[in-house]
Structures are given as structure tokens and as C-alpha cells.
Amino acid sequence: MPIYEYACQSCGATFDQLWLTVRAAAEAAAAGKQPPCPACGEVDTQRIVSQVAVLGELGGLTPGEQRASNAQETARAERMSSFLPKEQVQQFQANRQKKRESGK
Ligand SMILES: [Zn+2]
């Protein structure tokens, strides 16, 4: 199950939202239905793509594992970003998402 990170446009809080499927998240985004902010309740939230989330997906970690090893993942993300161009990561991510969506 994909976890996306969101930033609240109202109070600036960031939070993770777990989706059942990539498709569910994409459909909610297309319909303008972003998850509400847990801090202030506003629905004016925007998805942000963090390297931590990307690496968590690449590594196949479960949400629990990802949270537990958050600090570790951040350190890994910093190492990875030192030799992987951002564009390459985004390209890889886009290809992966396409594959996933056509596969289901
Ligand atoms: Zn908020």
C-alpha cells in the first residue's frame, strides 16, 4: 500500500496518508479530494514527494518498518541523493507508477 506525504497549506503541518492502492490515491487527487490535515482539519493539503517515501517504496518496507527506520531512511536518502540525480529518481518513479497502473 502506498504512503504519500502531504503538506497542509493552511498551517504548514506535514503528515503521511496511507492509501489502499496507488489508483485510489490517484483518483482522489484527480477528484480534488485530498486527505484532511490532522493538525487543523483543513482539506487544503498538497501531496509532496519526499525521498524518504521513495526509498521506502523501493526498499519494500511496510508502513510500520518505514516509520521505525525513519531516521535510517533519511540518512540513506541523503547518501542516495549524493549520487542519484533527482531527475533520474523521478523518472524511475514515473515508470514504476505507469507499470503498476497498467498491471492492475
Ligand atoms: Zn493544517
Backbone and ligand atoms as CSV (ligand in chain L), in Angstrom:
chain,resi,resn,atom,element,x,y,z
A,1,MET,N,N,0.850,-1.195,0.000
A,1,MET,CA,C,0.000,0.000,0.000
A,1,MET,C,C,0.886,1.245,0.000
A,2,PRO,N,N,0.581,2.164,-0.875
A,2,PRO,CA,C,1.430,3.362,-0.952
A,2,PRO,C,C,1.158,4.346,0.170
A,3,ILE,N,N,2.209,4.978,0.625
A,3,ILE,CA,C,2.080,6.060,1.596
A,3,ILE,C,C,2.555,7.331,0.922
A,4,TYR,N,N,1.694,8.340,0.930
A,4,TYR,CA,C,2.084,9.620,0.367
A,4,TYR,C,C,2.181,10.636,1.487
A,5,GLU,N,N,3.099,11.565,1.300
A,5,GLU,CA,C,3.280,12.610,2.289
A,5,GLU,C,C,2.576,13.871,1.808
A,6,TYR,N,N,1.872,14.514,2.718
A,6,TYR,CA,C,1.129,15.727,2.373
A,6,TYR,C,C,1.571,16.882,3.256
A,7,ALA,N,N,1.446,18.077,2.687
A,7,ALA,CA,C,1.718,19.294,3.451
A,7,ALA,C,C,0.442,20.111,3.504
A,8,CYS,N,N,0.109,20.586,4.698
A,8,CYS,CA,C,-1.078,21.424,4.860
A,8,CYS,C,C,-0.753,22.841,4.418
A,9,GLN,N,N,-1.599,23.367,3.518
A,9,GLN,CA,C,-1.366,24.719,3.018
A,9,GLN,C,C,-1.826,25.755,4.040
A,10,SER,N,N,-2.604,25.306,5.010
A,10,SER,CA,C,-3.174,26.240,5.981
A,10,SER,C,C,-2.247,26.470,7.169
A,11,CYS,N,N,-1.761,25.359,7.777
A,11,CYS,CA,C,-0.940,25.519,8.977
A,11,CYS,C,C,0.497,25.051,8.767
A,12,GLY,N,N,0.772,24.435,7.604
A,12,GLY,CA,C,2.146,24.059,7.302
A,12,GLY,C,C,2.564,22.703,7.844
A,13,ALA,N,N,1.633,21.988,8.490
A,13,ALA,CA,C,1.970,20.673,9.023
A,13,ALA,C,C,2.156,19.678,7.873
A,14,THR,N,N,2.992,18.683,8.097
A,14,THR,CA,C,3.135,17.616,7.113
A,14,THR,C,C,2.707,16.312,7.770
A,15,PHE,N,N,2.126,15.433,6.970
A,15,PHE,CA,C,1.668,14.159,7.519
A,15,PHE,C,C,1.656,13.107,6.427
A,16,ASP,N,N,1.640,11.845,6.855
A,16,ASP,CA,C,1.609,10.729,5.917
A,16,ASP,C,C,0.197,10.202,5.786
A,17,GLN,N,N,-0.183,9.862,4.580
A,17,GLN,CA,C,-1.500,9.275,4.356
A,17,GLN,C,C,-1.310,7.922,3.671
A,18,LEU,N,N,-1.895,6.896,4.281
A,18,LEU,CA,C,-1.810,5.554,3.717
A,18,LEU,C,C,-3.000,5.326,2.789
A,19,TRP,N,N,-2.701,4.865,1.577
A,19,TRP,CA,C,-3.761,4.575,0.615
A,19,TRP,C,C,-3.824,3.081,0.368
A,20,LEU,N,N,-5.031,2.598,0.071
A,20,LEU,CA,C,-5.177,1.165,-0.191
A,20,LEU,C,C,-4.462,0.777,-1.466
A,21,THR,N,N,-4.604,1.631,-2.497
A,21,THR,CA,C,-3.926,1.362,-3.763
A,21,THR,C,C,-3.421,2.670,-4.347
A,22,VAL,N,N,-2.478,2.562,-5.272
A,22,VAL,CA,C,-1.996,3.746,-5.984
A,22,VAL,C,C,-3.156,4.381,-6.738
A,23,ARG,N,N,-4.027,3.521,-7.285
A,23,ARG,CA,C,-5.163,4.015,-8.055
A,23,ARG,C,C,-6.104,4.862,-7.176
A,24,ALA,N,N,-6.347,4.402,-5.957
A,24,ALA,CA,C,-7.226,5.136,-5.047
A,24,ALA,C,C,-6.677,6.533,-4.781
A,25,ALA,N,N,-5.364,6.610,-4.585
A,25,ALA,CA,C,-4.729,7.907,-4.327
A,25,ALA,C,C,-4.820,8.796,-5.560
A,26,ALA,N,N,-4.603,8.196,-6.728
A,26,ALA,CA,C,-4.624,8.969,-7.968
A,26,ALA,C,C,-6.030,9.484,-8.251
A,27,GLU,N,N,-7.023,8.640,-7.987
A,27,GLU,CA,C,-8.409,9.041,-8.236
A,27,GLU,C,C,-8.842,10.138,-7.269
A,28,ALA,N,N,-8.421,10.029,-6.018
A,28,ALA,CA,C,-8.750,11.064,-5.033
A,28,ALA,C,C,-8.116,12.389,-5.433
A,29,ALA,N,N,-6.870,12.312,-5.903
A,29,ALA,CA,C,-6.175,13.527,-6.313
A,29,ALA,C,C,-6.860,14.144,-7.535
A,30,ALA,N,N,-7.270,13.290,-8.483
A,30,ALA,CA,C,-7.925,13.768,-9.702
A,30,ALA,C,C,-9.260,14.428,-9.368
A,31,ALA,N,N,-9.926,13.925,-8.324
A,31,ALA,CA,C,-11.222,14.471,-7.923
A,31,ALA,C,C,-11.055,15.654,-6.979
A,32,GLY,N,N,-9.803,16.006,-6.671
A,32,GLY,CA,C,-9.548,17.132,-5.768
A,32,GLY,C,C,-9.832,16.800,-4.318
A,33,LYS,N,N,-9.883,15.503,-4.007
A,33,LYS,CA,C,-10.164,15.094,-2.622
A,33,LYS,C,C,-8.872,14.740,-1.919
A,34,GLN,N,N,-8.232,15.724,-1.358
A,34,GLN,CA,C,-7.015,15.464,-0.602
A,34,GLN,C,C,-7.403,15.116,0.828
A,35,PRO,N,N,-6.557,14.335,1.495
A,35,PRO,CA,C,-6.869,14.000,2.900
A,35,PRO,C,C,-6.797,15.242,3.782
A,36,PRO,N,N,-7.662,15.326,4.789
A,36,PRO,CA,C,-7.651,16.494,5.680
A,36,PRO,C,C,-6.427,16.518,6.577
A,37,CYS,N,N,-6.038,17.710,6.958
A,37,CYS,CA,C,-4.889,17.892,7.847
A,37,CYS,C,C,-5.245,17.405,9.250
A,38,PRO,N,N,-4.436,16.520,9.842
A,38,PRO,CA,C,-4.725,16.016,11.193
A,38,PRO,C,C,-4.512,17.085,12.265
A,39,ALA,N,N,-3.753,18.115,11.917
A,39,ALA,CA,C,-3.445,19.157,12.913
A,39,ALA,C,C,-4.556,20.192,13.010
A,40,CYS,N,N,-5.062,20.665,11.858
A,40,CYS,CA,C,-6.052,21.746,11.909
A,40,CYS,C,C,-7.364,21.382,11.217
A,41,GLY,N,N,-7.413,20.228,10.529
A,41,GLY,CA,C,-8.664,19.783,9.930
A,41,GLY,C,C,-8.955,20.361,8.562
A,42,GLU,N,N,-8.093,21.248,8.079
A,42,GLU,CA,C,-8.296,21.824,6.758
A,42,GLU,C,C,-8.074,20.753,5.682
A,43,VAL,N,N,-8.831,20.870,4.583
A,43,VAL,CA,C,-8.626,19.913,3.488
A,43,VAL,C,C,-7.741,20.534,2.405
A,44,ASP,N,N,-7.181,21.688,2.713
A,44,ASP,CA,C,-6.307,22.367,1.758
A,44,ASP,C,C,-4.893,21.817,1.900
A,45,THR,N,N,-4.749,20.552,1.496
A,45,THR,CA,C,-3.449,19.898,1.620
A,45,THR,C,C,-2.923,19.536,0.250
A,46,GLN,N,N,-1.616,19.399,0.172
A,46,GLN,CA,C,-0.987,19.119,-1.110
A,46,GLN,C,C,0.022,17.992,-0.953
A,47,ARG,N,N,0.037,17.095,-1.907
A,47,ARG,CA,C,0.961,15.970,-1.833
A,47,ARG,C,C,2.369,16.452,-2.098
A,48,ILE,N,N,3.294,15.989,-1.295
A,48,ILE,CA,C,4.697,16.279,-1.552
A,48,ILE,C,C,5.422,14.963,-1.728
A,49,VAL,N,N,6.432,14.954,-2.580
A,49,VAL,CA,C,7.180,13.729,-2.819
A,49,VAL,C,C,8.491,13.825,-2.074
A,50,SER,N,N,8.623,13.004,-1.051
A,50,SER,CA,C,9.854,13.016,-0.281
A,50,SER,C,C,10.722,11.838,-0.688
A,51,GLN,N,N,12.018,12.018,-0.566
A,51,GLN,CA,C,12.928,10.926,-0.915
A,51,GLN,C,C,12.790,9.775,0.059
A,52,VAL,N,N,12.398,10.086,1.278
A,52,VAL,CA,C,12.204,9.038,2.263
A,52,VAL,C,C,11.106,8.088,1.784
A,53,ALA,N,N,9.991,8.662,1.308
A,53,ALA,CA,C,8.888,7.842,0.841
A,53,ALA,C,C,9.306,7.021,-0.373
A,54,VAL,N,N,10.056,7.649,-1.280
A,54,VAL,CA,C,10.505,6.954,-2.483
A,54,VAL,C,C,11.373,5.760,-2.103
A,55,LEU,N,N,12.305,5.988,-1.217
A,55,LEU,CA,C,13.213,4.920,-0.824
A,55,LEU,C,C,12.474,3.835,-0.059
A,56,GLY,N,N,11.474,4.231,0.715
A,56,GLY,CA,C,10.690,3.247,1.436
A,56,GLY,C,C,9.998,2.308,0.475
A,57,GLU,N,N,9.469,2.859,-0.623
A,57,GLU,CA,C,8.805,2.030,-1.621
A,57,GLU,C,C,9.809,1.147,-2.334
A,58,LEU,N,N,10.948,1.721,-2.658
A,58,LEU,CA,C,11.968,0.956,-3.366
A,58,LEU,C,C,12.433,-0.221,-2.527
A,59,GLY,N,N,12.553,0.036,-1.225
A,59,GLY,CA,C,13.051,-0.995,-0.330
A,59,GLY,C,C,11.984,-1.998,0.065
A,60,GLY,N,N,10.731,-1.709,-0.291
A,60,GLY,CA,C,9.648,-2.627,0.020
A,60,GLY,C,C,9.320,-2.703,1.496
A,61,LEU,N,N,9.557,-1.624,2.206
A,61,LEU,CA,C,9.278,-1.625,3.638
A,61,LEU,C,C,7.783,-1.490,3.893
A,62,THR,N,N,7.307,-2.106,4.954
A,62,THR,CA,C,5.926,-1.901,5.374
A,62,THR,C,C,5.849,-0.542,6.066
A,63,PRO,N,N,4.631,0.015,6.198
A,63,PRO,CA,C,4.500,1.320,6.870
A,63,PRO,C,C,5.133,1.330,8.253
A,64,GLY,N,N,4.926,0.262,9.008
A,64,GLY,CA,C,5.494,0.195,10.355
A,64,GLY,C,C,7.008,0.233,10.328
A,65,GLU,N,N,7.576,-0.535,9.438
A,65,GLU,CA,C,9.027,-0.565,9.307
A,65,GLU,C,C,9.558,0.790,8.869
A,66,GLN,N,N,8.779,1.406,7.947
A,66,GLN,CA,C,9.239,2.691,7.431
A,66,GLN,C,C,9.281,3.736,8.534
A,67,ARG,N,N,8.235,3.717,9.385
A,67,ARG,CA,C,8.210,4.682,10.479
A,67,ARG,C,C,9.338,4.401,11.463
A,68,ALA,N,N,9.546,3.129,11.743
A,68,ALA,CA,C,10.554,2.754,12.728
A,68,ALA,C,C,11.945,3.151,12.258
A,69,SER,N,N,12.176,3.024,10.964
A,69,SER,CA,C,13.517,3.296,10.449
A,69,SER,C,C,13.569,4.631,9.727
A,70,ASN,N,N,12.741,5.554,10.182
A,70,ASN,CA,C,12.658,6.841,9.501
A,70,ASN,C,C,14.000,7.563,9.472
A,71,ALA,N,N,14.671,7.577,10.614
A,71,ALA,CA,C,15.954,8.269,10.699
A,71,ALA,C,C,16.967,7.597,9.782
A,72,GLN,N,N,16.923,6.265,9.786
A,72,GLN,CA,C,17.818,5.494,8.946
A,72,GLN,C,C,17.552,5.791,7.471
A,73,GLU,N,N,16.272,5.848,7.121
A,73,GLU,CA,C,15.883,6.124,5.734
A,73,GLU,C,C,16.341,7.515,5.310
A,74,THR,N,N,16.235,8.452,6.223
A,74,THR,CA,C,16.651,9.814,5.899
A,74,THR,C,C,18.142,9.844,5.591
A,75,ALA,N,N,18.900,9.123,6.407
A,75,ALA,CA,C,20.342,9.066,6.187
A,75,ALA,C,C,20.637,8.407,4.838
A,76,ARG,N,N,19.871,7.359,4.535
A,76,ARG,CA,C,20.063,6.660,3.269
A,76,ARG,C,C,19.692,7.577,2.096
A,77,ALA,N,N,18.626,8.346,2.292
A,77,ALA,CA,C,18.189,9.263,1.239
A,77,ALA,C,C,19.264,10.297,0.954
A,78,GLU,N,N,19.909,10.744,2.016
A,78,GLU,CA,C,20.962,11.744,1.835
A,78,GLU,C,C,22.137,11.153,1.077
A,79,ARG,N,N,22.465,9.914,1.402
A,79,ARG,CA,C,23.553,9.258,0.673
A,79,ARG,C,C,23.169,9.056,-0.782
A,80,MET,N,N,21.928,8.605,-1.006
A,80,MET,CA,C,21.469,8.307,-2.355
A,80,MET,C,C,21.438,9.577,-3.199
A,81,SER,N,N,20.987,10.678,-2.586
A,81,SER,CA,C,20.850,11.913,-3.341
A,81,SER,C,C,22.206,12.472,-3.735
A,82,SER,N,N,23.256,11.959,-3.106
A,82,SER,CA,C,24.576,12.476,-3.434
A,82,SER,C,C,25.094,11.885,-4.741
A,83,PHE,N,N,24.521,10.751,-5.175
A,83,PHE,CA,C,24.982,10.196,-6.449
A,83,PHE,C,C,23.873,9.927,-7.454
A,84,LEU,N,N,22.602,10.065,-7.038
A,84,LEU,CA,C,21.499,9.881,-7.982
A,84,LEU,C,C,20.879,11.229,-8.322
A,85,PRO,N,N,20.921,11.620,-9.594
A,85,PRO,CA,C,20.278,12.881,-9.954
A,85,PRO,C,C,18.779,12.817,-9.649
A,86,LYS,N,N,18.233,13.926,-9.198
A,86,LYS,CA,C,16.827,13.988,-8.821
A,86,LYS,C,C,15.935,13.575,-9.999
A,87,GLU,N,N,16.321,14.023,-11.199
A,87,GLU,CA,C,15.521,13.719,-12.390
A,87,GLU,C,C,15.437,12.212,-12.606
A,88,GLN,N,N,16.551,11.548,-12.344
A,88,GLN,CA,C,16.595,10.098,-12.557
A,88,GLN,C,C,15.661,9.382,-11.589
A,89,VAL,N,N,15.650,9.852,-10.361
A,89,VAL,CA,C,14.758,9.267,-9.364
A,89,VAL,C,C,13.311,9.474,-9.778
A,90,GLN,N,N,13.001,10.690,-10.245
A,90,GLN,CA,C,11.630,10.991,-10.646
A,90,GLN,C,C,11.232,10.173,-11.866
A,91,GLN,N,N,12.163,10.005,-12.783
A,91,GLN,CA,C,11.885,9.217,-13.989
A,91,GLN,C,C,11.600,7.767,-13.601
A,92,PHE,N,N,12.410,7.257,-12.717
A,92,PHE,CA,C,12.250,5.888,-12.258
A,92,PHE,C,C,10.899,5.706,-11.579
A,93,GLN,N,N,10.551,6.698,-10.783
A,93,GLN,CA,C,9.288,6.667,-10.058
A,93,GLN,C,C,8.115,6.689,-11.030
A,94,ALA,N,N,8.199,7.534,-12.048
A,94,ALA,CA,C,7.119,7.667,-13.028
A,94,ALA,C,C,6.946,6.356,-13.795
A,95,ASN,N,N,8.041,5.765,-14.205
A,95,ASN,CA,C,7.974,4.493,-14.936
A,95,ASN,C,C,7.357,3.405,-14.079
A,96,ARG,N,N,7.755,3.411,-12.816
A,96,ARG,CA,C,7.258,2.390,-11.914
A,96,ARG,C,C,5.746,2.529,-11.728
A,97,GLN,N,N,5.295,3.766,-11.607
A,97,GLN,CA,C,3.874,4.010,-11.393
A,97,GLN,C,C,3.082,3.592,-12.628
A,98,LYS,N,N,3.615,3.903,-13.813
A,98,LYS,CA,C,2.948,3.506,-15.056
A,98,LYS,C,C,2.800,1.990,-15.098
A,99,LYS,N,N,3.878,1.320,-14.789
A,99,LYS,CA,C,3.877,-0.146,-14.820
A,99,LYS,C,C,2.830,-0.691,-13.867
A,100,ARG,N,N,2.796,-0.098,-12.688
A,100,ARG,CA,C,1.882,-0.552,-11.654
A,100,ARG,C,C,0.432,-0.356,-12.096
A,101,GLU,N,N,0.147,0.818,-12.694
A,101,GLU,CA,C,-1.221,1.122,-13.065
A,101,GLU,C,C,-1.702,0.267,-14.231
A,102,SER,N,N,-0.796,-0.040,-15.163
A,102,SER,CA,C,-1.215,-0.860,-16.310
A,102,SER,C,C,-1.280,-2.330,-15.915
A,103,GLY,N,N,-0.567,-2.683,-14.846
A,103,GLY,CA,C,-0.531,-4.080,-14.433
A,103,GLY,C,C,-1.776,-4.539,-13.697
A,104,LYS,N,N,-2.559,-3.558,-13.184
A,104,LYS,CA,C,-3.722,-3.950,-12.394
A,104,LYS,C,C,-5.037,-3.747,-13.125
L,1,ZN,ZN,ZN,-3.218,22.110,8.922
